[in-house]
Amino acid sequence: MSCTIVFPGQGAQRTGMGADFCAEFPLARDTFAEASAAVGEDLLRICVERDPRLHRTEYTQPCVLTMEIAAYRVLVSESGWQPVAFGGHSLGEYAALVAAGVFELADGVRLVRTRGALMQQAVPEGAGAMAALILPGIADSGVADLVAEAGVEVANDNSTDQLVISGERDAVAAARVVLGERFPELRFVPLRVSAPFHSRWMRGIEDEFAGHLAECAPRMRAERAVAVTSNYTGEFHRPETLAEHLVRQISAPVRWTANMRALLRSGTPRYEVGPSAPLSKFFATLDAPVTRIATVADVRALPLSKAARAETVSAISSAAALTAAAPVTPRTAMPVAPEPAPAAMTSPTAAAAQPIREAQGLTIHRKSAATPSLRLFCWPFAGGKAAAYTPWRRQLPDWIELCVLELPARQRHLAQTPIRRFTDLVETALTAVLPLTDLPFAFFGHSLGALAAYEVARRLPEGIAPRALFLGGAVAPHLPRPGRLSELPDHEFVAAVGHYGGIPPEVRETPEVMALFLPALRSDFEIFDDYRFTPAAAPSCPAHLFGGRDDRQVAASQLEAWRDVLPGLRSTELLPGDHFFLVEQRAALLDSLADKLAAVRPDAVSA
């Protein structure tokens, strides 16, 4: 089926955009990975983790473009449709050009990031302003003349009922007074922007942007631009003027009403692909309906052909198998840690950073600040990412090398096969850990990680044992097990896990984010549910227990019962806080760990 595709621009962004596409479709994940590599930023993380950069122009533009191309690629792949015309509003024009094959995605995201940074720098923040003017028949009302008299420019001709103005803050404020007196029925809506876009204030950056655009020329397929409308002219692009008109678009008004009329000439159904659907309202003023494509549910609701629908079911099933353990922000049933991502622990430029070790998808992130004399392996709690342990490096002694284990199918590795059985976790962990036991070592595990640390310690070959075993937030393994939470329906599972106090409201209340993180959480609880205690020799090393005084899931008596299976137990400490005391009381916990590790340090001197 032939169709027309339009893309909204800056202002359409929202937290969680693209998360559901990435949770189900490898094609969407690959798109985000490709774009992220091009700009050196984790764009998916910025989109889904309430990152304030999402609303900074330099980051907004590549994030919105990437989400739109990811959704567009999924739409075309699943439907089999053949778009014949493309349009995009401001930033959206670049998404349209990427979708039409004029620009490669890598060039597109680099261009719009540069474009956004230049636009941000063109005018001191706070010096400019923009506002939407909404009035039926505004195009023929004389509003534009009054605006010009006030020293303000029309930035967007969005529809027959809406204009956007741009200029100095004081001039925009003056225009508001004049317009209010002349058109009392006019709605004046200030926009949350950092500069007066699409105005003469942007002309100073055009030459520099033209240079960046010229760098893409060898890879640009300008002949394909004839299928894309130009914001600058209001008509379809011509190959010979493509670059010039993209440069001029920065300071010229967006002629979107003319764009819409040009696109309507194709006579094909229209679809708006993006985080939200502002363009459909503009098309409505021309009595032209537009179908919104903002979520996976929107794609599934389309009247696909029988063959395409069968392919969709197959693709979704395959994607589900690959993504059953999507990433979860620290504290989605475990602590939220607004700290640097795990990459900070493994950056090749960081001091004493070590290569990442992987075994069947399980990753060990290593870093030490000096020549280490002991390694501390930190085992993941359910749904956890290595980022939760990242800040420990700054608070542990320099002689300790921090080694954080991360389960597969999260972070940048969504396509990995998740681990679902506890025995598989232990076997995989043994494979990864054993080569690093050439140095004295200790284990720390919290919740699910405590069970993993304990069982791996029990199964190490003879002659290899931790110097110390630290276990926190876990019921003793031989006590009765709770019901299998992993088998509950999604809403019941989320409610049950919520009793641990670990799902932050911003995750729980954002369906797209929750949809992305839920598979990882569920697969980790499958591992937890699969655990069965069997009698075996206990670890011979000293052991120490930690718990939260207000932990509703692990009572002090259930924690203390570890004594039955740990003859080497030396201490039990209850710290203020709930199940996630390891974040709430990080300093106290690490002070205690450092003291106890100093006692078993290879070069420790007895008192």
C-alpha positions as CSV (number, residue, x, y, z in Angstrom):
1,M,0.0,0.0,0.0
2,S,1.2,3.5,-0.8
3,C,1.2,6.1,2.0
4,T,2.5,9.4,3.2
5,I,4.7,9.7,6.3
6,V,5.2,12.9,8.3
7,F,7.4,13.4,11.3
8,P,7.0,16.0,14.1
9,G,9.9,18.1,15.4
10,Q,11.3,19.4,18.6
11,G,8.7,19.7,21.3
12,A,7.2,16.2,20.6
13,Q,9.8,14.5,22.9
14,R,8.6,12.7,26.0
15,T,10.3,10.5,28.6
16,G,10.0,6.8,27.6
17,M,9.7,7.4,23.9
18,G,10.8,4.4,21.9
19,A,11.1,2.1,24.9
20,D,8.3,-0.2,23.8
21,F,9.6,-0.5,20.2
22,C,13.1,-1.4,21.6
23,A,11.5,-3.9,24.0
24,E,9.9,-5.9,21.2
25,F,11.8,-5.2,18.0
26,P,15.5,-5.9,17.3
27,L,15.2,-3.5,14.4
28,A,14.4,-0.6,16.8
29,R,17.3,-1.6,19.1
30,D,19.7,-1.7,16.2
31,T,18.5,1.7,15.1
32,F,19.2,3.2,18.5
33,A,22.6,1.4,18.7
34,E,23.6,2.8,15.3
35,A,22.6,6.3,16.1
36,S,24.2,6.2,19.6
37,A,27.5,5.0,18.1
38,A,27.4,7.9,15.6
39,V,27.1,10.6,18.3
40,G,28.9,8.8,21.1
41,E,25.9,9.0,23.5
42,D,23.5,6.4,24.8
43,L,20.4,7.9,23.2
44,L,18.0,5.2,24.4
45,R,19.1,5.8,28.0
46,I,18.5,9.6,27.5
47,C,15.0,8.8,26.1
48,V,13.9,6.5,28.9
49,E,15.6,7.4,32.1
50,R,14.2,10.9,32.9
51,D,17.5,12.4,31.8
52,P,17.3,16.2,31.8
53,R,19.3,16.3,28.6
54,L,16.3,15.1,26.7
55,H,15.0,18.7,26.9
56,R,18.3,20.3,25.9
57,T,18.3,21.1,22.2
58,E,21.6,19.5,21.5
59,Y,20.3,16.1,22.7
60,T,16.6,16.6,22.0
61,Q,17.2,16.7,18.3
62,P,19.2,13.4,17.9
63,C,16.9,11.6,20.4
64,V,13.7,12.6,18.6
65,L,15.1,11.8,15.1
66,T,16.3,8.4,16.3
67,M,13.0,7.4,17.9
68,E,11.2,8.5,14.8
69,I,13.4,6.5,12.5
70,A,13.2,3.4,14.8
71,A,9.4,3.6,14.8
72,Y,9.4,4.2,11.0
73,R,11.6,1.2,10.3
74,V,9.4,-1.0,12.4
75,L,6.2,0.3,10.7
76,V,7.5,-0.3,7.2
77,S,9.0,-3.7,8.1
78,E,5.8,-4.9,9.8
79,S,3.3,-3.5,7.3
80,G,5.1,-3.9,4.0
81,W,3.8,-0.5,2.9
82,Q,5.6,1.7,0.4
83,P,5.8,5.4,1.4
84,V,5.6,7.7,-1.6
85,A,5.9,11.1,0.1
86,F,7.6,12.4,3.3
87,G,7.3,15.5,5.3
88,G,8.7,16.8,8.6
89,H,8.2,19.8,10.7
90,S,11.5,21.7,11.4
91,L,13.7,19.0,13.0
92,G,11.2,16.5,11.5
93,E,12.4,17.4,8.0
94,Y,15.7,15.6,8.8
95,A,13.8,12.5,9.9
96,A,11.9,12.6,6.6
97,L,15.2,12.9,4.7
98,V,16.7,9.9,6.5
99,A,13.5,7.9,6.0
100,A,13.6,8.7,2.3
101,G,17.2,7.6,2.1
102,V,18.7,11.0,1.4
103,F,20.9,10.9,4.5
104,E,22.3,7.8,6.3
105,L,21.1,7.7,9.9
106,A,24.6,8.3,11.2
107,D,24.9,11.5,9.2
108,G,21.4,12.5,10.1
109,V,21.9,12.3,13.9
110,R,25.3,14.0,13.7
111,L,23.8,16.8,11.7
112,V,20.9,17.5,14.0
113,R,23.1,17.3,17.1
114,T,25.3,19.9,15.5
115,R,22.3,21.9,14.4
116,G,20.9,21.8,17.9
117,A,24.1,22.8,19.5
118,L,24.6,25.7,17.2
119,M,21.0,26.9,17.7
120,Q,21.5,26.7,21.4
121,Q,24.6,28.8,21.2
122,A,23.2,31.4,18.7
123,V,21.5,33.5,21.4
124,P,22.2,33.7,25.1
125,E,19.7,31.6,27.0
126,G,16.8,33.7,28.2
127,A,17.3,36.5,25.6
128,G,14.8,35.1,23.1
129,A,11.3,33.7,23.3
130,M,8.7,32.0,21.2
131,A,4.9,31.7,21.4
132,A,2.1,30.0,19.6
133,L,-0.8,32.1,18.4
134,I,-4.1,30.2,18.0
135,L,-7.1,31.8,16.3
136,P,-9.5,30.5,13.7
137,G,-8.6,31.9,10.3
138,I,-5.4,33.4,11.6
139,A,-3.7,33.4,8.2
140,D,-6.1,36.0,6.9
141,S,-6.5,38.0,10.1
142,G,-3.7,40.5,9.8
143,V,-1.9,39.1,12.9
144,A,1.3,38.7,11.0
145,D,1.4,42.4,10.2
146,L,1.0,43.3,13.9
147,V,3.7,40.9,14.9
148,A,6.1,42.4,12.4
149,E,5.4,45.9,13.7
150,A,6.3,44.7,17.2
151,G,9.7,43.6,15.9
152,V,8.8,39.9,16.1
153,E,8.9,37.3,13.3
154,V,6.6,34.5,12.3
155,A,8.6,31.3,12.8
156,N,6.1,28.7,11.9
157,D,3.0,28.9,9.7
158,N,1.6,25.7,11.2
159,S,-2.0,25.7,10.0
160,T,-4.9,28.0,9.0
161,D,-5.5,28.4,12.8
162,Q,-2.0,28.7,14.2
163,L,1.2,30.7,13.9
164,V,4.3,30.6,16.0
165,I,6.2,33.8,16.6
166,S,9.9,34.2,17.5
167,G,12.2,37.1,18.7
168,E,13.7,39.0,21.6
169,R,11.9,38.2,24.9
170,D,10.8,41.8,25.4
171,A,9.5,42.1,21.8
172,V,7.5,38.9,22.2
173,A,6.0,40.3,25.4
174,A,5.1,43.6,23.7
175,A,3.5,41.7,20.8
176,R,1.4,39.8,23.4
177,V,0.0,43.1,24.7
178,V,-0.8,44.4,21.2
179,L,-2.4,41.2,20.0
180,G,-4.5,40.9,23.2
181,E,-6.0,44.4,22.6
182,R,-6.7,43.7,18.9
183,F,-7.8,40.1,19.1
184,P,-9.2,39.3,22.6
185,E,-10.2,35.8,21.4
186,L,-6.7,34.9,20.4
187,R,-4.9,32.3,22.5
188,F,-1.3,33.3,23.3
189,V,0.8,30.2,24.4
190,P,4.4,30.8,25.4
191,L,6.7,27.9,24.4
192,R,9.3,26.3,26.6
193,V,12.3,26.9,24.3
194,S,15.8,28.2,24.9
195,A,16.2,30.4,21.9
196,P,14.2,32.2,19.2
197,F,14.3,29.5,16.5
198,H,13.5,30.1,12.8
199,S,14.2,33.8,13.0
200,R,16.9,36.2,11.9
201,W,18.7,35.5,15.2
202,M,19.7,32.1,13.8
203,R,21.4,33.5,10.6
204,G,24.8,33.7,12.3
205,I,25.1,30.0,12.5
206,E,24.2,29.2,8.9
207,D,27.7,29.3,7.4
208,E,29.1,26.9,10.1
209,F,26.2,24.5,9.6
210,A,26.7,24.6,5.9
211,G,30.2,23.4,6.4
212,H,29.0,20.3,8.4
213,L,26.4,19.7,5.7
214,A,29.1,19.8,3.0
215,E,30.9,17.0,4.9
216,C,28.0,14.7,4.3
217,A,27.7,15.5,0.6
218,P,29.7,12.5,-0.6
219,R,27.2,10.2,1.0
220,M,24.1,12.2,0.4
221,R,21.6,10.9,-2.2
222,A,20.0,14.2,-3.2
223,E,18.0,12.7,-6.0
224,R,15.8,11.0,-3.4
225,A,14.8,14.4,-1.9
226,V,12.2,14.9,-4.5
227,A,9.9,12.8,-2.3
228,V,10.4,15.1,0.7
229,T,8.7,18.5,1.2
230,S,10.9,21.5,2.1
231,N,10.0,23.7,5.1
232,Y,11.8,26.6,3.4
233,T,9.8,26.6,0.1
234,G,6.6,24.7,1.1
235,E,7.1,22.4,-2.0
236,F,9.0,19.2,-2.6
237,H,12.7,19.5,-2.6
238,R,14.8,19.8,-5.8
239,P,18.1,17.9,-5.7
240,E,20.2,20.9,-6.9
241,T,18.9,23.2,-4.1
242,L,18.6,20.7,-1.2
243,A,21.7,21.8,0.8
244,E,21.0,25.5,0.3
245,H,17.4,25.2,1.5
246,L,18.4,23.1,4.5
247,V,20.8,25.8,5.6
248,R,18.2,28.5,5.0
249,Q,15.6,26.5,7.0
250,I,17.4,27.3,10.2
251,S,16.5,31.0,10.1
252,A,13.5,31.0,7.8
253,P,9.9,30.4,8.9
254,V,8.6,26.8,8.6
255,R,5.9,26.9,5.9
256,W,4.0,23.9,7.2
257,T,0.6,24.8,5.8
258,A,2.1,24.8,2.3
259,N,3.9,21.5,3.2
260,M,0.6,19.9,4.1
261,R,-1.1,21.0,0.9
262,A,1.8,19.7,-1.2
263,L,1.7,16.3,0.7
264,L,-2.1,16.0,0.2
265,R,-1.6,16.0,-3.6
266,S,-0.3,12.4,-3.3
267,G,-3.8,11.3,-2.4
268,T,-2.5,8.5,-0.1
269,P,-3.3,7.7,3.5
270,R,-1.2,9.8,6.0
271,Y,0.7,8.5,9.1
272,E,2.4,10.7,11.7
273,V,5.4,8.8,13.2
274,G,6.9,10.3,16.3
275,P,6.7,10.5,20.1
276,S,3.5,12.5,20.0
277,A,1.1,13.6,17.2
278,P,0.9,17.5,16.9
279,L,0.9,17.4,13.1
280,S,-2.4,15.5,13.0
281,K,-4.1,18.6,14.5
282,F,-2.7,20.8,11.8
283,F,-3.9,18.5,9.1
284,A,-7.3,18.5,10.7
285,T,-7.7,22.2,9.8
286,L,-7.5,21.1,6.2
287,D,-10.0,18.2,6.8
288,A,-7.3,15.7,6.2
289,P,-7.2,12.8,8.8
290,V,-3.8,11.5,9.9
291,T,-3.2,8.2,11.8
292,R,-0.8,8.4,14.8
293,I,2.1,6.0,15.1
294,A,3.7,6.7,18.5
295,T,3.6,3.2,20.2
296,V,3.8,-0.5,19.3
297,A,0.1,-0.6,20.1
298,D,-0.5,1.9,17.3
299,V,1.4,-0.4,14.8
300,R,-0.6,-3.5,16.0
301,A,-3.9,-1.6,15.5
302,L,-3.2,-1.0,11.8
303,P,-5.2,-2.9,9.2
304,L,-2.2,-4.9,7.9
305,S,-2.5,-7.5,5.1
306,K,-2.9,-11.1,6.2
307,A,0.7,-11.9,5.1
308,A,2.1,-8.9,6.8
309,R,0.2,-9.7,10.0
310,A,1.6,-13.3,10.0
311,E,5.1,-11.8,9.6
312,T,4.4,-9.4,12.5
313,V,3.3,-12.2,14.8
314,S,6.5,-14.1,13.9
315,A,8.7,-11.1,14.4
316,I,7.1,-10.2,17.8
317,S,7.6,-13.8,19.0
318,S,11.2,-13.8,17.9
319,A,11.8,-10.4,19.5
320,A,10.2,-11.5,22.8
321,A,12.6,-14.5,22.9
322,L,15.5,-12.1,22.5
323,T,14.4,-9.4,24.9
324,A,13.0,-11.3,27.8
325,A,15.5,-9.5,30.0
326,A,15.5,-5.9,29.0
327,P,17.4,-3.5,31.2
328,V,16.1,-2.0,34.4
329,T,17.1,1.2,36.0
330,P,18.8,0.6,39.3
331,R,16.0,0.3,41.9
332,T,13.4,-1.2,39.7
333,A,13.0,-3.8,42.4
334,M,16.4,-2.7,43.4
335,P,18.1,0.6,44.2
336,V,18.0,3.6,41.9
337,A,21.5,5.1,41.7
338,P,21.7,8.4,39.8
339,E,25.4,7.7,39.2
340,P,27.6,7.3,36.1
341,A,26.7,4.3,33.9
342,P,28.7,1.1,34.0
343,A,30.7,2.5,31.0
344,A,32.4,4.8,33.5
345,M,33.8,1.7,35.2
346,T,35.2,0.2,32.0
347,S,36.2,3.3,30.0
348,P,39.6,2.7,28.4
349,T,40.7,6.2,29.5
350,A,39.9,5.6,33.2
351,A,42.7,5.0,35.6
352,A,43.6,1.3,35.8
353,A,40.5,0.3,33.8
354,Q,40.5,-3.3,32.9
355,P,39.0,-5.0,29.8
356,I,35.5,-6.3,30.4
357,R,35.3,-10.1,30.7
358,E,32.3,-11.9,29.3
359,A,31.1,-15.5,29.6
360,Q,28.0,-16.6,27.7
361,G,26.7,-13.0,28.0
362,L,27.5,-12.5,31.7
363,T,29.8,-9.5,32.0
364,I,32.4,-8.6,34.7
365,H,33.1,-4.9,34.8
366,R,36.6,-4.3,36.4
367,K,38.3,-1.2,37.7
368,S,40.9,-0.4,40.3
369,A,42.6,2.9,41.2
370,A,46.0,1.4,42.0
371,T,47.8,-2.0,41.9
372,P,45.2,-4.2,43.6
373,S,46.0,-6.8,46.2
374,L,42.4,-8.1,46.5
375,R,39.4,-8.3,44.2
376,L,35.8,-7.7,45.5
377,F,33.2,-9.4,43.3
378,C,29.8,-7.8,43.6
379,W,26.9,-10.0,42.6
380,P,23.7,-8.5,41.0
381,F,20.4,-8.2,42.7
382,A,17.2,-8.9,40.7
383,G,17.0,-6.6,37.7
384,G,20.2,-4.8,38.7
385,K,22.7,-3.2,36.4
386,A,26.4,-2.7,37.1
387,A,25.7,1.0,37.6
388,A,24.3,0.4,41.1
389,Y,27.8,-0.5,42.3
390,T,29.7,2.1,40.3
391,P,30.0,4.6,43.1
392,W,31.6,2.0,45.4
393,R,34.9,2.5,43.5
394,R,35.3,6.0,44.9
395,Q,34.8,4.9,48.5
396,L,36.7,1.7,48.6
397,P,40.5,1.6,49.4
398,D,42.8,1.8,46.4
399,W,44.1,-1.7,46.9
400,I,40.7,-3.3,46.2
401,E,39.8,-4.0,42.5
402,L,36.0,-3.8,42.1
403,C,34.6,-6.5,39.9
404,V,30.9,-6.1,39.2
405,L,29.0,-9.0,37.6
406,E,26.1,-8.0,35.2
407,L,23.6,-10.5,33.8
408,P,23.0,-10.6,30.0
409,A,20.3,-9.0,28.0
410,R,20.4,-5.5,29.5
411,Q,22.2,-2.2,28.9
412,R,23.6,-2.2,25.3
413,H,23.2,-6.0,25.0
414,L,19.4,-6.5,24.7
415,A,19.8,-9.1,22.0
416,Q,21.7,-11.5,24.3
417,T,19.9,-14.6,25.5
418,P,18.8,-14.1,29.2
419,I,19.7,-16.5,32.0
420,R,16.5,-18.0,33.5
421,R,17.7,-20.9,35.6
422,F,19.7,-20.6,38.8
423,T,21.9,-23.5,37.9
424,D,22.8,-21.8,34.6
425,L,23.7,-18.6,36.5
426,V,26.0,-20.5,38.8
427,E,27.7,-22.4,36.0
428,T,28.1,-19.2,33.9
429,A,29.4,-17.3,36.8
430,L,32.0,-19.9,37.7
431,T,33.3,-19.8,34.1
432,A,33.6,-16.0,34.4
433,V,35.1,-15.8,37.9
434,L,37.6,-18.6,38.0
435,P,40.2,-16.9,35.7
436,L,40.2,-14.0,38.1
437,T,40.9,-16.0,41.2
438,D,44.6,-15.6,40.6
439,L,44.4,-12.7,43.1
440,P,42.9,-13.0,46.6
441,F,39.2,-12.2,46.4
442,A,36.0,-11.7,48.3
443,F,32.3,-11.9,47.4
444,F,29.5,-9.4,48.2
445,G,25.9,-10.2,47.2
446,H,22.6,-8.6,47.9
447,S,19.2,-10.3,47.7
448,L,19.4,-12.6,44.6
449,G,23.1,-11.7,44.5
450,A,23.5,-13.1,48.0
451,L,22.2,-16.5,46.9
452,A,24.4,-16.4,43.8
453,A,27.5,-15.5,45.8
454,Y,26.9,-18.2,48.4
455,E,26.3,-21.0,45.8
456,V,29.3,-20.0,43.6
457,A,31.5,-19.9,46.8
458,R,30.2,-23.5,47.6
459,R,31.1,-24.8,44.2
460,L,34.6,-23.3,43.7
461,P,37.3,-26.0,43.1
462,E,39.2,-27.2,46.1
463,G,41.9,-24.8,47.2
464,I,40.1,-21.8,45.8
465,A,38.0,-19.8,48.3
466,P,37.0,-16.2,49.0
467,R,38.9,-14.4,51.8
468,A,35.4,-13.3,53.0
469,L,31.8,-13.6,52.1
470,F,29.4,-10.7,52.6
471,L,25.7,-11.4,52.2
472,G,22.9,-8.9,52.5
473,G,19.1,-8.6,52.2
474,A,18.4,-12.3,51.7
475,V,16.4,-14.9,53.6
476,A,18.5,-17.9,54.6
477,P,18.5,-20.4,51.7
478,H,17.2,-23.4,53.6
479,L,14.1,-21.6,54.8
480,P,10.7,-22.1,53.1
481,R,10.4,-20.2,49.7
482,P,7.7,-17.7,48.8
483,G,5.3,-18.2,45.9
484,R,6.7,-17.9,42.3
485,L,6.3,-14.2,41.6
486,S,7.7,-14.6,38.0
487,E,4.5,-16.5,37.0
488,L,2.1,-13.7,38.0
489,P,0.4,-11.5,35.3
490,D,2.2,-8.3,34.7
491,H,0.1,-6.0,36.9
492,E,0.2,-8.5,39.8
493,F,3.9,-9.1,39.3
494,V,4.6,-5.3,39.4
495,A,2.5,-4.9,42.5
496,A,4.2,-7.8,44.3
497,V,7.7,-6.6,43.4
498,G,6.6,-3.2,44.5
499,H,6.4,-4.4,48.1
500,Y,10.2,-4.6,48.0
501,G,10.0,-0.8,47.8
502,G,12.2,-0.6,44.7
503,I,10.2,0.5,41.7
504,P,10.4,4.3,41.5
505,P,7.2,6.2,40.6
506,E,8.7,7.6,37.4
507,V,9.3,4.0,36.1
508,R,6.0,2.5,37.4
509,E,4.0,5.4,36.1
510,T,5.6,5.5,32.6
511,P,4.2,2.5,30.7
512,E,6.8,2.6,27.9
513,V,9.7,2.6,30.4
514,M,8.0,-0.1,32.5
515,A,7.5,-2.2,29.3
516,L,11.2,-2.0,28.5
517,F,12.4,-2.9,32.0
518,L,9.8,-5.5,33.0
519,P,11.3,-8.4,31.0
520,A,14.7,-8.1,32.8
521,L,13.0,-8.0,36.2
522,R,10.8,-11.0,35.4
523,S,13.6,-13.1,34.1
524,D,15.7,-12.4,37.2
525,F,12.8,-13.4,39.4
526,E,12.6,-16.6,37.3
527,I,16.2,-17.3,38.4
528,F,15.2,-16.5,42.0
529,D,12.1,-18.8,41.8
530,D,14.2,-21.6,40.3
531,Y,16.6,-21.7,43.3
532,R,16.5,-24.8,45.5
533,F,18.7,-25.4,48.5
534,T,20.6,-28.7,48.6
535,P,22.9,-29.8,51.4
536,A,26.6,-29.4,50.5
537,A,29.8,-28.3,52.1
538,A,29.6,-24.7,53.3
539,P,32.2,-22.1,52.3
540,S,35.1,-22.2,54.7
541,C,35.8,-18.5,54.7
542,P,34.7,-15.9,57.3
543,A,31.1,-14.6,56.5
544,H,29.3,-11.4,57.5
545,L,25.6,-10.6,57.2
546,F,23.9,-7.2,56.5
547,G,20.3,-6.3,56.6
548,G,17.9,-3.3,56.8
549,R,16.1,-2.7,60.0
550,D,12.9,-1.8,58.2
551,D,13.1,-4.5,55.5
552,R,9.6,-5.8,55.1
553,Q,10.8,-8.8,53.0
554,V,13.6,-10.1,55.1
555,A,13.0,-10.3,58.8
556,A,16.0,-10.2,61.2
557,S,15.3,-13.8,62.2
558,Q,15.3,-14.9,58.5
559,L,18.6,-13.2,58.0
560,E,20.1,-14.6,61.2
561,A,19.1,-18.1,60.0
562,W,22.1,-18.0,57.6
563,R,24.1,-19.1,60.7
564,D,22.7,-22.6,60.2
565,V,24.5,-22.9,56.8
566,L,27.5,-20.7,57.4
567,P,29.7,-22.0,60.2
568,G,32.2,-19.3,59.5
569,L,29.7,-16.5,60.2
570,R,31.4,-13.8,62.2
571,S,28.9,-10.9,62.4
572,T,25.4,-9.6,61.6
573,E,24.8,-5.9,61.1
574,L,21.4,-4.3,60.8
575,L,21.6,-0.8,59.1
576,P,18.9,1.8,59.0
577,G,16.7,1.5,55.9
578,D,14.5,-0.9,54.0
579,H,15.4,-3.7,51.6
580,F,17.7,-1.3,49.7
581,F,19.8,-0.2,52.7
582,L,22.9,-0.7,50.5
583,V,22.0,2.5,48.7
584,E,20.5,4.4,51.6
585,Q,23.4,3.5,53.9
586,R,26.1,3.2,51.3
587,A,28.8,5.0,53.3
588,A,28.2,3.0,56.5
589,L,28.1,-0.3,54.6
590,L,31.3,0.5,52.7
591,D,33.1,1.6,55.8
592,S,32.2,-1.8,57.4
593,L,33.3,-3.7,54.3
594,A,36.6,-1.9,54.1
595,D,37.4,-2.7,57.8
596,K,36.5,-6.3,57.3
597,L,38.4,-6.6,54.0
598,A,41.5,-5.0,55.6
599,A,41.5,-7.8,58.2
600,V,41.8,-10.4,55.4
601,R,44.0,-8.4,53.1
602,P,47.0,-10.6,52.0
603,D,49.5,-8.2,53.5
604,A,47.6,-7.4,56.6
605,V,49.6,-7.4,59.8
606,S,48.2,-9.0,62.9
607,A,47.8,-6.8,66.0
